[in-house]
Amino acid sequence: MRSFEHVRAHTVDEALEALGDDWNTRVLAGGTDLLHEMKQGTVIAERLVDIKQIPELGKIEDGNGEVSVGALSRISTLEENALVRARLPILVQAAAEVASPQLRNMGTVAGNVLQRPRCWYYRDRHTVCLRRGGKLCFAAMGDNSRHAIFGAAPCSMVCPSDLAPALVALGAKVEIAGPKGRHEMLLQETFRTPKQDPRRENCLGPSDILTGFRIPEPAPGSRGVFLKARERRVWDFALASVAAQVQTDGDNTVTSAGIVLGGVAPNPWVSQKAQETLAGEKLTEEVCRAAADAAVSEAKAMKHNGYKIDLTRTLVERALTELRG
Ligand SMILES: Cc1cc2nc3c(=O)[nH]c(=O)nc-3n(C[C@H](O)[C@H](O)[C@H](O)COP(=O)(O)OP(=O)(O)OC[C@H]3O[C@@H](n4cnc5c(N)ncnc54)[C@H](O)[C@@H]3O)c2cc1C
């Protein structure tokens, strides 16, 4: 690991001042992903701006029909926080599926959403793939068993975050502080497809800091579930996951649905097809099955990842069946 400068910021303004306008300077939160990348040599940074000592970024608060979750909130805190448990159970379920207790104690919510791809070609320092500035996605012709079945061109990595699909299904907004001030946008709109930018997964630039999330309180009649399939029962990234957040009226008719898939696309994949299939329908066994079929109707398998289509279909059907009650 190369030596680097470590700058400890105590306010967001101090952190913004210490950040540069290129990726030689990086934001350091829990460090569970960034330091690993630096040790592996896939990231070379000259300076890290450590934001862990900024108290305002660690708070979880209730306000104006929203729950605000500071960027530095630990993933384990989400699991334990009474407000999150009462209002956003789907987020608690997703948090409980992340890695191991030790990593959940170190890893932050923003760090989880902004973690870099786990694609084995991207993570190999000797392989300069498209995402690292090369010309080719090696997974396209290599081992693509963990790769995307949606939106795979020109890079087929998958979004590794368990929290991101749940936050998108809840309609979360993010607050971003940068050189031009602070602004807010839907989390879903921060993501960049490989076609838009094969090197970055989101719109944050090197001088931006994600300061927090604002999550609208789900309306009465809403319920959600997060399910994840992985190869091993101990810590492992999702082969596929689904965050399903559904609102029904007194008649069990769906008035709104958020079906967001993880581990199967470069970004959290909002399944418009499944959502359309559910809209205005009673949540019957047939409708759950039809929505699961619709969720994978546009999936495209590569040579080694065809199993993900059946797996995703089954997860969606199982999640919706749980929501039928
Ligand atoms: C063995 C292992 C197993 C794992 N399994 C899972 C799993 O099953 N599911 C899952 O979802 N994740 C998993 N992870 C990933 C883990 O959850 C992340 O490493 C962790 O959440 C990252 O949070 P952090 O605070 O440590 O981020 P850091 O490592 O500090 O940062 C990660 C990235 O985000 C940037 N960043 C962080 N915070 C901000 C901010 N506020 N503003 C701007 N940029 C920021 C950093 O510059 C860096 O690029 C696993 C990790 C490991 C090592």
The ligand as a Tripos MOL2 file, in Angstrom:
@<TRIPOS>MOLECULE
LIG
   53    58     1     0     0
SMALL
NO_CHARGES

@<TRIPOS>ATOM
      1 C1        -15.8850   -9.1320    3.2710 C.3       1 LIG1
      2 C2        -16.9360   -8.1220    2.8800 C.ar      1 LIG1
      3 C3        -18.2450   -8.5550    2.6810 C.ar      1 LIG1
      4 C4        -19.2340   -7.6220    2.3120 C.ar      1 LIG1
      5 N1        -20.5320   -8.0540    2.1060 N.ar      1 LIG1
      6 C5        -21.4780   -7.1530    1.7700 C.ar      1 LIG1
      7 C6        -22.8220   -7.5500    1.5620 C.ar      1 LIG1
      8 O1        -23.1870   -8.7200    1.7040 O.2       1 LIG1
      9 N2        -23.7320   -6.5940    1.2200 N.ar      1 LIG1
     10 C7        -23.3850   -5.2850    1.0730 C.ar      1 LIG1
     11 O2        -24.2610   -4.4590    0.7870 O.2       1 LIG1
     12 N3        -22.1130   -4.8780    1.2580 N.ar      1 LIG1
     13 C8        -21.1770   -5.7780    1.6150 C.ar      1 LIG1
     14 N4        -19.8860   -5.3610    1.8130 N.ar      1 LIG1
     15 C9        -19.5430   -3.9740    1.5730 C.3       1 LIG1
     16 C10       -19.6030   -3.1510    2.8400 C.3       1 LIG1
     17 O3        -20.9410   -3.0600    3.2520 O.3       1 LIG1
     18 C11       -19.0240   -1.7940    2.4870 C.3       1 LIG1
     19 O4        -17.6130   -1.9820    2.4060 O.3       1 LIG1
     20 C12       -19.3220   -0.7230    3.4770 C.3       1 LIG1
     21 O5        -20.7000   -0.5190    3.6300 O.3       1 LIG1
     22 C13       -18.6910    0.5830    3.0090 C.3       1 LIG1
     23 O6        -18.9100    1.5660    3.9850 O.3       1 LIG1
     24 P1        -17.6670    2.4000    4.5700 P.3       1 LIG1
     25 O7        -18.2350    3.4160    5.4560 O.co2     1 LIG1
     26 O8        -16.6390    1.4890    5.1470 O.co2     1 LIG1
     27 O9        -17.1530    3.0550    3.2140 O.3       1 LIG1
     28 P2        -15.6880    3.4620    2.7580 P.3       1 LIG1
     29 O10       -14.8710    2.2510    2.4770 O.co2     1 LIG1
     30 O11       -15.1080    4.4790    3.6650 O.co2     1 LIG1
     31 O12       -16.0790    4.1750    1.3780 O.3       1 LIG1
     32 C14       -16.6110    3.4520    0.2870 C.3       1 LIG1
     33 C15       -16.6460    4.3830   -0.9370 C.3       1 LIG1
     34 O13       -17.6030    5.4200   -0.7680 O.3       1 LIG1
     35 C16       -16.9770    6.7120   -0.7410 C.3       1 LIG1
     36 N5        -17.6900    7.4300    0.3310 N.ar      1 LIG1
     37 C17       -18.0010    6.9360    1.5550 C.ar      1 LIG1
     38 N6        -18.7580    7.8210    2.2330 N.ar      1 LIG1
     39 C18       -18.9340    8.8820    1.4120 C.ar      1 LIG1
     40 C19       -19.6570   10.1010    1.5380 C.ar      1 LIG1
     41 N7        -20.3510   10.3950    2.6480 N.pl3     1 LIG1
     42 N8        -19.6230   10.9870    0.5060 N.ar      1 LIG1
     43 C20       -18.9200   10.6930   -0.6320 C.ar      1 LIG1
     44 N9        -18.2250    9.5530   -0.7960 N.ar      1 LIG1
     45 C21       -18.2480    8.6460    0.2160 C.ar      1 LIG1
     46 C22       -15.5030    6.4480   -0.4780 C.3       1 LIG1
     47 O14       -14.6810    7.4580   -1.0440 O.3       1 LIG1
     48 C23       -15.3160    5.1040   -1.1640 C.3       1 LIG1
     49 O15       -15.1450    5.2310   -2.5440 O.3       1 LIG1
     50 C24       -18.8860   -6.2660    2.1810 C.ar      1 LIG1
     51 C25       -17.5690   -5.8230    2.4000 C.ar      1 LIG1
     52 C26       -16.5980   -6.7400    2.7400 C.ar      1 LIG1
     53 C27       -15.1910   -6.2510    2.9630 C.3       1 LIG1
@<TRIPOS>BOND
     1     1     2 1
     2     2     3 ar
     3     2    52 ar
     4     3     4 ar
     5     4     5 ar
     6     4    50 ar
     7     5     6 ar
     8     6     7 ar
     9     6    13 1
    10     7     8 2
    11     7     9 ar
    12     9    10 ar
    13    10    11 2
    14    10    12 ar
    15    12    13 ar
    16    13    14 ar
    17    14    15 1
    18    14    50 ar
    19    15    16 1
    20    16    17 1
    21    16    18 1
    22    18    19 1
    23    18    20 1
    24    20    21 1
    25    20    22 1
    26    22    23 1
    27    23    24 1
    28    24    25 2
    29    24    26 1
    30    24    27 1
    31    27    28 1
    32    28    29 2
    33    28    30 1
    34    28    31 1
    35    31    32 1
    36    32    33 1
    37    33    34 1
    38    33    48 1
    39    34    35 1
    40    35    36 1
    41    35    46 1
    42    36    37 ar
    43    36    45 ar
    44    37    38 ar
    45    38    39 ar
    46    39    40 ar
    47    39    45 ar
    48    40    41 1
    49    40    42 ar
    50    42    43 ar
    51    43    44 ar
    52    44    45 ar
    53    46    47 1
    54    46    48 1
    55    48    49 1
    56    50    51 ar
    57    51    52 ar
    58    52    53 1
@<TRIPOS>SUBSTRUCTURE
     1 LIG1         1 GROUP 0 **** ****
